[in-house]
Amino acid sequence: MDSDDQFANGNLLITIYALLDSPTFTRNSVDSSAWRTTFVDLIGRMNQLLTELDKRGQRIDFMQTIGVHGKLQDVTSLVSWMNQRLPDIAADQLSPENRLNRYFGAGWGQFANGFLFDSELDGDLAFFVDDERIYLNHQLRRSADQASLYLLN
């Protein structure tokens, strides 16, 4: 990897960590469009990073707590899937039909749009695009941490 790539990927990681630590993702943040915009930005940048690593043969491929309704995929595939759907979904106005939702902590239920959800991890924030789930810390932050190890070596 040349120094320009290292610089670009280093800046990308700095931005990703800033997004992961966004106040819009705190438990007491207002349920407004701000967290949606931040989440779309985070997924886009995570997809850029994970795709670049995959091209280099350094795929982030853990599968722990990924997959709902029997669907199995690794974290890189899940981020890619979400990234493909988010531009249209994020443009939706806040309404009961919105396909982008979040849930803090462990629990289960049904969103206003009719999608059933479950969140297995207490103390983490789960995001849902339709019925697909991704965790802020357990999956996105973990992916960024693993990516930073690859980029430092």
Secondary structure, 3 states (H helix, E strand, C coil): CCHHHHHHHHHHHHHHHHHHCCHHHCCCCCCCHHHHHHHHHHHHHHHHHHHHHHHCCCCCCCCCCCCCCCCCCCHHHHHHHHHHHHHHHHCCCCCCCCCEEEEECCEEEECCCCCEEEECCCCCEEEEECCEEEEHHHHHHHHHHHHHHHHHC
